[in-house]
Amino acid sequence: QMLEMLAESLPEETTQFNALMAENKLQEAARVLHKIKGVIPLFCDEATVRILQQLEVMLQQNEDTPEMREKLAALLERLDQFKSELTQWLANS
């Protein structure tokens, strides 16, 4: 049941996060990322959680640096992979 709720909320939250990042609203994006961070660590590997935590801090500090953009790209790739795996798992259960 929790995974079904996550499957519904995660795409919405990542869409909202991406929109805020596109508008360069880093601190607002950090708040959305914080919501994502509330659940994702239960289901993802430590590396993903670490990237998520580091990125949240960078966004809270309004850091738009190449390192932040690198972490952003890595996180989005990992979240896309997680969403795909989650969708597949739900379809098979």
C-alpha positions in Angstrom: 0.0 0.0 0.0 2.8 2.4 0.8 4.5 1.6 -2.4 1.3 2.3 -4.3 1.1 5.7 -2.6 4.7 6.4 -3.5 4.1 5.4 -7.1 1.4 8.0 -7.3 3.2 10.8 -5.4 6.7 10.5 -6.6 6.0 11.4 -10.3 4.1 14.5 -9.1 6.8 15.5 -6.7 9.6 15.0 -9.2 7.6 17.0 -11.8 7.2 19.8 -9.3 10.9 19.6 -8.3 12.0 19.8 -12.0 9.8 22.8 -12.7 11.2 24.7 -9.7 14.8 23.8 -10.8 14.0 25.0 -14.3 12.9 28.3 -12.8 16.0 28.4 -10.6 13.9 28.4 -7.4 16.5 26.4 -5.5 15.2 26.8 -2.0 11.6 26.0 -3.0 13.0 22.9 -4.8 14.8 21.9 -1.6 11.5 21.8 0.2 10.0 19.5 -2.4 13.2 17.4 -2.2 12.8 17.2 1.5 9.4 15.6 1.0 10.9 13.1 -1.3 13.7 12.4 1.2 11.1 11.5 3.8 10.2 8.2 1.9 12.9 7.4 -0.6 15.6 6.2 2.0 13.3 3.3 2.9 13.6 1.9 -0.7 16.8 3.2 -2.2 20.5 2.4 -1.8 22.8 4.5 0.5 24.5 6.2 -2.5 21.1 7.6 -3.6 20.3 8.7 -0.1 23.6 10.4 0.3 23.2 12.3 -3.0 19.7 13.3 -2.0 20.9 14.7 1.4 23.9 16.6 -0.2 21.7 18.1 -2.9 19.1 19.2 -0.4 21.7 21.1 1.6 23.2 22.7 -1.5 19.7 23.8 -2.6 18.9 25.2 0.8 22.1 27.2 0.6 21.1 28.5 -2.8 24.2 26.9 -4.4 24.0 26.8 -8.2 27.4 25.2 -8.9 28.7 22.6 -11.3 28.9 20.2 -8.4 25.2 20.8 -7.5 24.2 20.3 -11.2 26.2 17.0 -11.2 24.5 15.7 -8.1 21.1 16.8 -9.6 21.7 14.8 -12.8 22.8 11.8 -10.8 19.8 12.0 -8.5 17.3 12.4 -11.3 18.8 9.4 -13.1 18.5 7.3 -10.0 14.9 8.5 -9.3 13.9 7.7 -12.9 15.3 4.2 -12.5 13.6 3.8 -9.1 10.2 4.9 -10.6 10.6 2.4 -13.4 11.5 -0.4 -11.1 8.6 0.5 -8.8 6.1 0.6 -11.7 7.3 -2.8 -12.9 7.1 -4.3 -9.4 3.6 -3.0 -8.9 2.5 -4.4 -12.2 3.8 -7.9 -11.3 2.4 -8.0 -7.8 
